[in-house]
Structure formats: structure tokens, C-alpha cells
Amino acid sequence: MSLRFRLSAALAYLALGGCASIGGFPKPAFDQKNTAAELAPYLSPTIVTQYSKCPDKVECRNDILDARMRAVDMTFANFERALYREGIGIGVGTDWVTLALNAVGSVTKASKPLAAAAGAITGARSSYEKQALYNLTLPVMMAQMSAKRKDVLARVRQGETQSVAAYSLFQGLNDVDSYEAAGTIPGAVADMITNAGVQSKQADQKLDAIRMVAPVDVSIQTTREDLAKAIKAATPAQLDLLLRISNVKAGDDPLVDSLDLLDQVTTKADLDTFCTRFTVAVGAGAC
């Protein structure tokens, strides 16, 4: 038995055999072929064209929508299983097997053993990194799919409680299409991009709302500290007068408003203006 065959067999066992017993999902409780046959009448275009003849349109509408939602759920469950199988072990393992076989074929040539080994290690590392990224990204996308599907499901369930005038069959069918689209990778990526944009805009608004405190000269800061003490010692009537002559509408607490006004003093000109108004309203002493 050649070295190439023995090594490839060992790697294949490690890559595939170790994960063969891990399915991630239990066996479906119901036979999907039988379930699909049961749903088939509700998926036929005929049932939509005959909907107008249905004696209880609300019941018929809900039956059609529920059946189609169930069909979408079955398809999505199979999609989840396929993604799970694709992401567990086999992706990295089979890449390593291929790389190892190429390496074995090369190392039989005595002139390039180190180059072949280095190529195998570099390729294996690249394969692992790609698979690791896939394994990290996929759960996030699946979570986004689940959240969006629940959002659409809630819309359908709410619609099913309404009259056909308020929520028509065709509105429901459009929502079923949205429910199916929510369970796709492109749909998940689009929602993630949209959410990221909204979150970024909200963060920008929060940042804009933060008052940026500019640095002030030491002498100005010293006077501001003295003024703050004088403001705290002033009477409410004096502070109301200070706010009025400063063209500031007084709020519930004139002390807070006066301190906010002082906080806006950042230059010598601002300080001179504030001191003049403060002297008129409260009296000299702080400036």
C-alpha cells in the first residue's frame, strides 16, 4: 500500500468519519412527502381562482395562507439542515484532503519536499480561516432570518384576525412571499445592511446631541468657577432676572438654567458679557 493511499485514507477518515454521526437536527417527525401531498391542493392556482366562490372567505383565506406558510417552513427547515451539514467539518476536512493529496504527489519528488509541505500548511490554514469565518457568519445570518420571519409571521397572523376587506387574500399571499424571502441569505444580508445603516444614523444623532465642551483659558475657567459659586448663592429672583436679560427662557429650575448659561462662556468676550449681566442681576463680586 503506497504512502499516498495510506495518507489520503487517514485524512478522509479524520475529515469525514469524525463528524458522520453529528446531524445537528433530529429526524423530521412527519414524512415530508406525505405532508407535501396534503398541502398540494392549497398550493394550486385553482384554489385562488375559486376563492371568490368560497362561502366563508375568512376561513378559506386563512387556510390558503396557513398551508403556504407551512410549505415555506418545510423548505426553510431543509435549507437549515443543508447549511448545517455544509458548515460542519466537511468543508475544512475535504479541503485538507485535497491539499494533502497534492502534497503527497509532490513530495515524492525529492527535490521539492519542503516546498510541498509549506504549500500544504499554507493552504490548510487558508481553508481553516475561510471555514471559521463561514461558521461565525452563518449563525448571525440565521438569527437575522429567524427574526425577520417572525416579523412577517406576526403580520400574517394579525391579518388573519381581520376581515377580507381589511386583509385580502392577495395581501396575505404577498406577505407569504415576504415570509419566504426572509428565509434567504440575500434577504438576511439586506436586512443586516439596513439595520446597520439605521443604527449608524441613530448613533450619529446621539453624538450630535452631545454638547462638546471646548477647552477654555485657565483665567476664564477660574472666573467661571467663582461665578458658579455666586450663582449657587443667588436667590431665585436674581437668577430669573439674569436669565431674562440674557434672553433665556426660564425653565423649572433657574439655578440649572443659569449654570447652563455659564457653561456656554468659553471666550473673553463671552465672559465680559456674562459678567455685565450678572452684575446687573445679582451684584458685583464674582467677576
N, C-alpha and C positions, 0 to 999 in steps of 0.2 A: 504494500500500500504506500503510495507516494506521500511525501510531505505535504504537497499541495492539497491532496484529497483529505488527509487527516486534519489539517488545519482548517480547511473550509467546513468540514463536517462539525468540528468542535465549535466554531464560531456560529454556525447556523443553529446549533442546539442552544447556545447561550442567548442568541438573539431572539429565537422563536419559541424554544421549548420552555424557557423560564416563565413566559407570560401566557402560555397557551391556556392555562386554567383560569385566568382572570378575565372575566367578561365585563365586569362593571355594572351590568344590568341583569336582572332576573329574566327568565324566560317569560315572554308575554303570557298573560293569564288567559287570553282568548285567542283562538285561531284567527289570524288576520284575514285569511281568505274568506272564511265564513262571515266575518264582520263586514268585509268589503261587499260581499254579496247582499247582505242585509241593507247596507246603505245605498246600494246602486240605484234603486228606484227614486231616492231623494236627490240623487246627483244628476238624473236625466234631465235634459232640457224640456222634456214633455211636461214634467210636473210644474215647471214655471209657467209654461204656456196655458196650462189648465188651471192655474191658480185662481183665475177670476171666477171659475165655476165652483170653487170650494165653499161649502155652506158656512164654515167658521174660519174666516180668513186669518184671525189672530192665531188660532191653533195650527192651521196649515203653514202659515208663515214661520212660526216658531219651530215646527217640525222640520221644515226645509233647512232653516238656519242651523238648528242643533245637529242635524245629520251631517251637514257640510263642515261644521266646526269639528265634529268627531273625526271626519275623514282627514281634515288638516292635522288634527292631533296625532293620528296614526302615522301620517307621513313624517311629521316632525319627530316622533319617537324613533322611527327608523333612522332618521337623519342624525339624531343624537347618538344612537348606537354606532353608526358608521364613523362618526367623528371620534368617538371614544376609542374604537378599535384602531383607527388610523393613528391616534396620538399616543398609544401605549406601547412602548418598546419597539414595535416593528419598524417604525420609521428610522430610528437610530440604528437598530440592530442590522437591518438589511443593508444600510449604507456601509456599515463597518464590514460586513461580509464581503461586499463588492470591493471595497478598498483593500481588504486583506488578501483577496484572491489576486488582485492586480499586483500587490506587493510580493506575494509568493512567486508569481510568474517572473517578477523582475529579479528577485534575489537569487534565482538560480544562476544568474549571470554573475560570476564572481567579481566583475569589475564595478558593479553598482549596488552592493548590498546596503551601504549606509544611505544612499540617496533614496532607495526604495523604502527603507524603514522610515526615513524622515517624511516622505510623501504620505505614507500610511498614517503616521501620527498626526500630521497637519490636517489631512482630510478627515480623519476621525474626529478631531477637535472641532472642525468646522461643522460637521454633521451634528455633533452633540449640541453645539451652540444654537444651530437653527432649530433643532428639535426642542431645546429648552425654551427658546423664545416662543415657539408654537404652543408648548404646554402652558406657558404663563399667559399668553394672549387669549387662547381659546376659552378658558373659564370666564374671563371678563366679557368676551363676546356672547357666550352662552347666557350669562347673567343679564346682559342687556336685552337679548332676545326674550328671555323669560319675563322681564319687566314690561317690555313693550307688548308682548302677547297678553299679559294680564290687563294692561291698559285698554287694549282693544276689546278683550273679552268683557270687561266691565261695561263698555259702551254697548255691546250687543245685548248683554243681559238687561241693561237699563231699557234699551229699545224694545225688548220683548215684553216688557210690562206695559207698553203704550199701545194705543190703538193703531190700526194700519194707516189711518190718516196722518198720525204723528210720526210713525216709523214704518215706512213702506217696506215691502219685500225687497225692492231693489236697493234701498238704503242698506238693508241688512246684508244683502249679497256683496255690496261694496265693502262693508265692514269685514265680511268674511275674507275677501281678497286682501284687505289690510292685515288681518289676523295671520294669513299665510305669509305675506311679505315680511311680517315682523319676525318670523322664524327663519330668516336667511342671514347669511354672513354679510352681504352687501347692506341689507336693512339695518343690521346691528351696527355696522361701521358708520352708516349715515347718521343714525341716532347718536352715536358716541361723538361724532364731529359736531352735530347740532348742540348737544348738551355741553360740550367743551366750549363752544362759542358763547352760549348763554352764560355759563359760569365765568368765563373770562370777562364778559361785559359787566356782570354783576360785581366782580372783583374790582374792575376799573372804576365803577361807580362808587364803591366803598372807599377806594383810595382817593378819589376826587373829593369825597366828603370829609376826609381827614384834614383838619386845619394844620398846614405846615408852619411851624414856628421858625421864623427866620432868626439867625444869630444877631444879637444886639451888642452895642458897645458896652463896656464894663460900667462906665459912668451912667449911661442910660439905665442899665439894669439896676444899679444901686438906687437911683431915684425912683424907679418903678417899685422896688421893694418898700421904700419909705412911703410911697403913695398907697400901696396896698394896705399897709398898717393904718394909714389915716382913713382910708375908705372904710375899713372894718370898724373904726371908731366913730364914724359919722352916723348921724341919725337918718332914718328912712326919708324924712322930708328933705334933708340936704342932698341925699342921693337922687331923689326924684328930680330935684332942680338941676343937678349935674347932668342927668340923662336928658332932660328937656332942652337945656341949652346946647347939648351935644347932638340934638336932632335924633335921639334914640328913643324908640317907643318902649316905655317901661313894661316889664313883664310882671310875673307874680312875685319875684324877689328882686328888688332894686339893688341889693348887695351883689348878687350874682351878675346882674346886668352891668353894674359899674366895674366889677373886676374883669368881665369880658371886654369892656371898652378899654380898660387899661392894658389888656393883653395885646391890643392892636397897636399900641405905641411901640414903634421899632426904630424911629429916627429922631434926630434932634428937633426937627420941625414938628413932628407928632407930639413930642414931649412938651415943647413950648406951648402948643395949642391946648393940650390937656391941662397943663399947669394953670393957664389963664382961666379956663373954665372951672377948674377945681377951686381956684382962689375965690372966684365969684360965688360959687355954690356953697363951699364948705369953709373957706378961710385959708389964710396963708399958713406956712409952716412945713409942709411936706416937700415943696419944690425949692 
